Amino acid sequence: MQKNTIPTLSISAQPELIEFLEKNIWHEELIPAKLVINNHPFDIGITYRGNHTRKLRKKSYKIDFGTYNEEFFGREVHFNAEYCDPSLIRNKLSFDFFKQIGSLSPDCRHVFIEVNGRPSGVYLQLESVDDLFLQKRQLSNGPIYYATNHQTNFSLLTTKGEPKSSLIAGYFRKLGDSEDDFDLEKLIIKINTIPRNEFGKEIIKYLDVKKYFIWLCGVICTQNYDAFIQNYALYRNGETGLYEMIPWDFDATFGRDWNGRVMKFNRVPIEGFNTLTARLLDVKEFRVQYRILLEEILENYFTVSEFEPRITNLYNLLRPYIALDPYKKDAIELFDKEPAFILQFILQRNHYLRNQLNDLV
């Protein structure tokens, strides 16, 4: 494969099964299919993935190979349509940024997908956060939960202020057992009930605070409004026993929301807004720790000079494929404007956050 190209994946399945999926977008069971890349065929199971994205014209897919596949760095792989992101690069920019600042983050790459001979367009191939994710990084085994809806706000109440039906409502257990559910409930109870004067010394028994702040810095910089209440993975490190955050679904970033609409650079405050973040930043030593981390990231990593070559490279890589994407080919003009739009957001967001650092005294 040449350096300036992306892989083409050819997926084939019985037409009636594809038609069944199209008519039953919430069907979770995999249908049998075949995937071919570089003339290498693989037997797979495939279905749609996501929540509101299933209602969009261009659907996202989940693919399961049954066993570990080195070519696709996983057993289960997600293919995100990135339909609402006119640049198609925000997720990848975000995940690469998280890695750079020291946070756990899924591997990803862009691919071009064809289904039964018809182009489906440019997708982002995304590593699943599961047992293989941990093994590849030589991390100890531990439970993993996906935060799938806005009830996962680390509060006893929903975002509407109503008591939750379950403290772990909205969490999908990817790895672990029912005993781990009890442990997660305990974490949420502790977050909400530890007395203010004891919170700093008690929460470190349950949460890796520094890693949480690194994740928080990534969320604050990229301005993912949704990440405070959903769209993350939660991992309890088997060695330390402490919970860590992993970013997930970061297409609504860099100045656009989940519908692709413009979001002003000052929409999310420097303090964030979920219960856990508020309680952590209520502790002065934690607040200072967060400020130091964020200041370093704003100085060295979240800058136009750092992002410009990455954005340019991704733009040049994807540009030839946009005309082949049936869902994006009519929006090439907007795609062409996105690099400048993202860089302007980074400049404005960086300046805004630097001016807000004094609020963390």
WOQUIUR-V998362 format. One record per residue. N is the residue number from 1. RES is the residue in one letter. SS is DSSP state (~ for helix, > for strand, _ for the rest). PSI is psi as a letter, one per 40 degrees, with the letter a starting at -180 (NA if undefined). D_LAST is the distance of its C-alpha to the last C-alpha in whole Angstrom. Layout:
[[N	RES	SS	PSI	D_LAST] [N	RES	SS	PSI	D_LAST]]
This chain:
[[1	M	_	h	51] [2	Q	_	i	50] [3	K	_	d	47] [4	N	_	f	47] [5	T	_	i	48] [6	I	_	i	46] [7	P	>	i	48] [8	T	>	h	51] [9	L	>	h	51] [10	S	>	h	54] [11	I	>	h	54] [12	S	>	i	58] [13	A	_	i	58] [14	Q	_	h	61] [15	P	~	d	61] [16	E	~	d	62] [17	L	~	d	59] [18	I	~	d	56] [19	E	~	d	58] [20	F	~	d	57] [21	L	~	d	53] [22	E	~	d	53] [23	K	~	e	55] [24	N	_	g	52] [25	I	_	e	49] [26	W	_	e	47] [27	H	_	h	50] [28	E	_	d	48] [29	E	_	i	51] [30	L	_	i	52] [31	I	>	i	55] [32	P	>	i	57] [33	A	>	i	56] [34	K	>	h	57] [35	L	>	h	54] [36	V	>	h	55] [37	I	>	h	54] [38	N	_	f	55] [39	N	_	e	59] [40	H	>	h	57] [41	P	>	i	58] [42	F	>	h	55] [43	D	>	h	56] [44	I	>	i	53] [45	G	>	i	52] [46	I	>	i	50] [47	T	>	i	49] [48	Y	>	i	46] [49	R	>	i	42] [50	G	_	i	39] [51	N	_	c	39] [52	H	~	d	39] [53	T	~	d	40] [54	R	~	d	44] [55	K	~	e	44] [56	L	_	i	44] [57	R	_	d	47] [58	K	_	h	46] [59	K	_	i	45] [60	S	>	i	43] [61	Y	>	i	45] [62	K	>	h	45] [63	I	>	h	47] [64	D	>	h	48] [65	F	>	e	50] [66	G	>	d	51] [67	T	>	i	50] [68	Y	>	h	48] [69	N	>	h	48] [70	E	~	d	47] [71	E	~	d	48] [72	F	~	e	45] [73	F	_	f	43] [74	G	>	i	43] [75	R	>	d	46] [76	E	>	h	44] [77	V	>	i	43] [78	H	>	i	41] [79	F	>	h	42] [80	N	>	h	40] [81	A	_	d	41] [82	E	_	f	38] [83	Y	_	d	40] [84	C	_	e	38] [85	D	_	h	36] [86	P	_	e	38] [87	S	_	d	37] [88	L	_	e	37] [89	I	_	e	35] [90	R	~	d	31] [91	N	~	d	32] [92	K	~	d	33] [93	L	~	d	30] [94	S	~	d	28] [95	F	~	d	29] [96	D	~	d	30] [97	F	~	d	26] [98	F	~	d	25] [99	K	~	d	27] [100	Q	~	d	26] [101	I	~	e	23] [102	G	_	e	24] [103	S	_	i	24] [104	L	_	i	28] [105	S	_	i	30] [106	P	_	i	33] [107	D	_	i	36] [108	C	>	i	37] [109	R	>	i	39] [110	H	>	i	41] [111	V	>	i	45] [112	F	>	h	48] [113	I	>	h	50] [114	E	>	h	53] [115	V	>	h	54] [116	N	_	f	58] [117	G	_	e	59] [118	R	>	h	57] [119	P	>	h	53] [120	S	>	e	50] [121	G	>	a	48] [122	V	>	h	45] [123	Y	>	i	43] [124	L	>	h	40] [125	Q	>	h	41] [126	L	>	h	38] [127	E	>	h	38] [128	S	_	i	38] [129	V	_	g	36] [130	D	_	a	38] [131	D	~	d	40] [132	L	~	d	41] [133	F	~	d	37] [134	L	~	d	36] [135	Q	~	d	40] [136	K	~	d	39] [137	R	_	e	36] [138	Q	_	f	37] [139	L	_	i	35] [140	S	_	i	36] [141	N	_	i	38] [142	G	_	i	36] [143	P	_	i	35] [144	I	>	h	34] [145	Y	>	h	33] [146	Y	>	h	33] [147	A	>	h	31] [148	T	_	e	34] [149	N	_	i	33] [150	H	_	e	30] [151	Q	_	e	30] [152	T	_	f	28] [153	N	_	e	25] [154	F	_	f	24] [155	S	_	i	25] [156	L	_	e	28] [157	L	>	i	29] [158	T	_	i	30] [159	T	_	e	28] [160	K	_	e	31] [161	G	_	e	29] [162	E	_	i	33] [163	P	>	h	33] [164	K	_	i	34] [165	S	_	d	37] [166	S	_	i	36] [167	L	_	d	33] [168	I	_	f	33] [169	A	_	h	35] [170	G	_	e	34] [171	Y	>	h	34] [172	F	>	h	37] [173	R	>	h	38] [174	K	>	d	39] [175	L	>	h	39] [176	G	_	a	39] [177	D	_	a	41] [178	S	~	d	41] [179	E	~	d	40] [180	D	~	d	37] [181	D	~	d	36] [182	F	~	d	36] [183	D	~	d	33] [184	L	~	d	31] [185	E	~	d	32] [186	K	~	d	31] [187	L	~	d	27] [188	I	~	d	27] [189	I	~	d	28] [190	K	~	d	26] [191	I	~	d	23] [192	N	~	e	24] [193	T	~	e	25] [194	I	_	h	23] [195	P	_	i	22] [196	R	~	d	18] [197	N	~	e	18] [198	E	~	e	20] [199	F	~	d	18] [200	G	~	d	17] [201	K	~	e	20] [202	E	~	d	22] [203	I	~	d	21] [204	I	_	e	21] [205	K	_	e	25] [206	Y	_	d	25] [207	L	>	h	23] [208	D	_	g	22] [209	V	~	d	18] [210	K	~	d	18] [211	K	~	d	20] [212	Y	~	d	19] [213	F	~	d	16] [214	I	~	d	18] [215	W	~	d	20] [216	L	~	d	17] [217	C	~	d	16] [218	G	~	d	20] [219	V	~	d	20] [220	I	~	d	17] [221	C	~	d	19] [222	T	~	e	22] [223	Q	_	f	21] [224	N	_	g	24] [225	Y	~	d	24] [226	D	~	d	26] [227	A	~	e	24] [228	F	~	d	22] [229	I	_	e	25] [230	Q	_	a	28] [231	N	_	f	29] [232	Y	>	i	28] [233	A	>	i	30] [234	L	>	h	29] [235	Y	>	h	30] [236	R	>	h	30] [237	N	_	h	31] [238	G	_	d	34] [239	E	_	d	33] [240	T	_	d	30] [241	G	_	e	30] [242	L	_	i	27] [243	Y	>	i	26] [244	E	>	i	25] [245	M	>	i	25] [246	I	>	h	27] [247	P	>	i	27] [248	W	_	h	30] [249	D	_	g	31] [250	F	_	f	29] [251	D	_	d	31] [252	A	_	g	29] [253	T	_	a	27] [254	F	_	f	26] [255	G	_	e	27] [256	R	>	i	30] [257	D	_	a	30] [258	W	_	e	32] [259	N	_	e	35] [260	G	_	e	34] [261	R	_	i	33] [262	V	>	h	31] [263	M	_	h	27] [264	K	_	i	25] [265	F	_	e	22] [266	N	_	f	20] [267	R	_	d	21] [268	V	_	h	19] [269	P	_	i	15] [270	I	_	d	12] [271	E	_	e	12] [272	G	_	a	16] [273	F	_	e	18] [274	N	_	i	20] [275	T	~	d	20] [276	L	~	d	19] [277	T	~	d	16] [278	A	~	d	14] [279	R	~	d	15] [280	L	~	d	14] [281	L	~	e	10] [282	D	_	e	11] [283	V	_	h	11] [284	K	~	d	8] [285	E	~	d	10] [286	F	~	d	11] [287	R	~	d	7] [288	V	~	d	7] [289	Q	~	d	10] [290	Y	~	d	10] [291	R	~	d	8] [292	I	~	d	11] [293	L	~	d	14] [294	L	~	d	13] [295	E	~	d	13] [296	E	~	d	16] [297	I	~	d	18] [298	L	~	d	17] [299	E	~	d	18] [300	N	~	d	21] [301	Y	_	d	22] [302	F	_	g	21] [303	T	_	i	23] [304	V	~	d	27] [305	S	~	d	28] [306	E	~	d	28] [307	F	~	d	29] [308	E	~	d	32] [309	P	~	d	34] [310	R	~	d	34] [311	I	~	d	34] [312	T	~	d	37] [313	N	~	d	39] [314	L	~	d	38] [315	Y	~	d	39] [316	N	~	d	42] [317	L	~	d	43] [318	L	~	d	43] [319	R	~	d	45] [320	P	~	d	48] [321	Y	~	e	48] [322	I	~	d	47] [323	A	_	e	50] [324	L	_	e	51] [325	D	_	h	49] [326	P	_	e	51] [327	Y	_	e	47] [328	K	_	e	46] [329	K	~	d	49] [330	D	~	e	49] [331	A	~	f	45] [332	I	~	d	45] [333	E	~	d	44] [334	L	~	d	41] [335	F	~	d	40] [336	D	~	d	41] [337	K	~	e	38] [338	E	~	d	35] [339	P	~	d	35] [340	A	~	d	34] [341	F	~	d	32] [342	I	~	d	30] [343	L	~	d	29] [344	Q	~	d	28] [345	F	~	d	26] [346	I	~	d	24] [347	L	~	d	24] [348	Q	~	d	22] [349	R	~	d	20] [350	N	~	d	18] [351	H	~	d	18] [352	Y	~	d	16] [353	L	~	d	14] [354	R	~	d	13] [355	N	~	d	12] [356	Q	~	e	10] [357	L	~	d	8] [358	N	~	e	6] [359	D	~	e	6] [360	L	~	e	4] [361	V	_	NA	0]]
